[in-house]
Amino acid sequence: MTIQKFHVKKGDQVQVISGNQKGSTGKVLQVISKKAQVLIEGVRLIKKHTRKSQDQPQGAIIQREGPIHVSNVKVVESGKKGKAA
C-alpha cells in the first residue's frame, strides 16, 4: 500500500471549485487520505442524529462538516507561515 500525496494539508485555506458547495471557502480541518477526502470548516454541514446518552439524555441532532473529495477543492492560501524577517 502506497501513501498518497495531496495538494492540500490540514490548516490550508481552500475554495470548493465544483459540486453543490461551489464557491465556498474555509480552512481544512482534516485530510482523509484513504478516501481522498477533506473536511472543511463550515462547508457541507450535515445533520447527525445521536442516541440518548449521559451527555445528551434526550438525544440530539448535531451539525457537523461532511467530507468533500480532494479533486473538488483548490488551495487559496497555504497554512504554512514563512519565517518573520
DRENDO-1510 file (C-alpha; in Angstrom, 1 decimal, always signed):
<recs>
REC; n; res; u; v; w
REC; 1; MET; +0.0; +0.0; +0.0 .
REC; 2; THR; +1.4; +3.3; -1.0 .
REC; 3; ILE; +0.9; +6.7; +0.7 .
REC; 4; GLN; -0.9; +9.2; -1.5 .
REC; 5; LYS; +0.3; +12.8; -1.5 .
REC; 6; PHE; -2.3; +15.6; -1.9 .
REC; 7; HIS; -2.1; +19.3; -2.8 .
REC; 8; VAL; -3.9; +20.3; +0.4 .
REC; 9; LYS; -2.8; +20.0; +4.0 .
REC; 10; LYS; -4.5; +20.5; +7.4 .
REC; 11; GLY; -4.7; +24.2; +8.1 .
REC; 12; ASP; -4.8; +25.4; +4.4 .
REC; 13; GLN; -7.4; +27.9; +3.3 .
REC; 14; VAL; -9.3; +26.2; +0.3 .
REC; 15; GLN; -12.1; +27.0; -2.1 .
REC; 16; VAL; -14.6; +24.5; -3.4 .
REC; 17; ILE; -14.5; +24.5; -7.2 .
REC; 18; SER; -17.3; +22.1; -8.1 .
REC; 19; GLY; -20.4; +20.5; -6.6 .
REC; 20; ASN; -23.2; +21.9; -4.5 .
REC; 21; GLN; -20.8; +23.9; -2.3 .
REC; 22; LYS; -19.1; +25.5; -5.3 .
REC; 23; GLY; -17.5; +28.9; -4.4 .
REC; 24; SER; -17.5; +28.5; -0.6 .
REC; 25; THR; -14.2; +28.8; +1.3 .
REC; 26; GLY; -12.9; +27.5; +4.6 .
REC; 27; LYS; -10.0; +26.0; +6.5 .
REC; 28; VAL; -9.1; +22.3; +6.1 .
REC; 29; LEU; -9.8; +20.6; +9.4 .
REC; 30; GLN; -8.8; +17.0; +8.4 .
REC; 31; VAL; -7.5; +15.1; +5.4 .
REC; 32; ILE; -8.9; +11.6; +5.0 .
REC; 33; SER; -6.1; +10.0; +2.8 .
REC; 34; LYS; -7.7; +6.6; +2.4 .
REC; 35; LYS; -10.8; +8.0; +0.8 .
REC; 36; ALA; -9.0; +11.1; -0.8 .
REC; 37; GLN; -11.4; +13.5; +1.0 .
REC; 38; VAL; -11.1; +16.6; +3.2 .
REC; 39; LEU; -13.2; +18.2; +5.9 .
REC; 40; ILE; -13.6; +21.9; +5.5 .
REC; 41; GLU; -14.7; +24.2; +8.3 .
REC; 42; GLY; -18.2; +25.5; +7.8 .
REC; 43; VAL; -18.7; +23.8; +4.4 .
REC; 44; ARG; -21.1; +20.9; +3.7 .
REC; 45; LEU; -22.8; +20.9; +7.1 .
REC; 46; ILE; -24.7; +17.7; +7.6 .
REC; 47; LYS; -27.1; +16.8; +10.5 .
REC; 48; LYS; -26.3; +13.7; +12.5 .
REC; 49; HIS; -28.9; +12.2; +14.8 .
REC; 50; THR; -27.4; +10.8; +18.1 .
REC; 51; ARG; -28.8; +8.3; +20.6 .
REC; 52; LYS; -29.6; +9.1; +24.2 .
REC; 53; SER; -26.5; +9.1; +26.3 .
REC; 54; GLN; -25.3; +10.6; +29.6 .
REC; 55; ASP; -24.1; +13.7; +27.7 .
REC; 56; GLN; -27.4; +14.0; +25.8 .
REC; 57; PRO; -30.2; +12.5; +27.9 .
REC; 58; GLN; -32.8; +13.4; +25.3 .
REC; 59; GLY; -30.7; +12.5; +22.3 .
REC; 60; ALA; -29.8; +15.3; +19.8 .
REC; 61; ILE; -29.3; +16.4; +16.2 .
REC; 62; ILE; -25.7; +17.6; +15.8 .
REC; 63; GLN; -24.5; +19.6; +12.8 .
REC; 64; ARG; -21.0; +18.8; +11.6 .
REC; 65; GLU; -18.9; +19.0; +8.5 .
REC; 66; GLY; -19.2; +16.4; +5.8 .
REC; 67; PRO; -16.3; +15.2; +3.6 .
REC; 68; ILE; -15.6; +16.6; +0.1 .
REC; 69; HIS; -13.3; +14.9; -2.5 .
REC; 70; VAL; -9.8; +16.4; -2.8 .
REC; 71; SER; -10.2; +17.0; -6.5 .
REC; 72; ASN; -13.1; +19.4; -5.9 .
REC; 73; VAL; -11.0; +21.9; -3.9 .
REC; 74; LYS; -8.2; +24.3; -4.7 .
REC; 75; VAL; -5.7; +26.0; -2.3 .
REC; 76; VAL; -6.3; +29.7; -1.8 .
REC; 77; GLU; -3.7; +30.3; +0.9 .
REC; 78; SER; -1.3; +27.8; +2.4 .
REC; 79; GLY; -1.4; +27.2; +6.2 .
REC; 80; LYS; +2.4; +27.2; +6.4 .
REC; 81; LYS; +3.8; +30.5; +7.6 .
REC; 82; GLY; +7.2; +31.7; +6.5 .
REC; 83; LYS; +9.9; +33.0; +8.9 .
REC; 84; ALA; +9.5; +36.6; +10.0 .
REC; 85; ALA; +12.3; +38.7; +8.7 .
</recs>
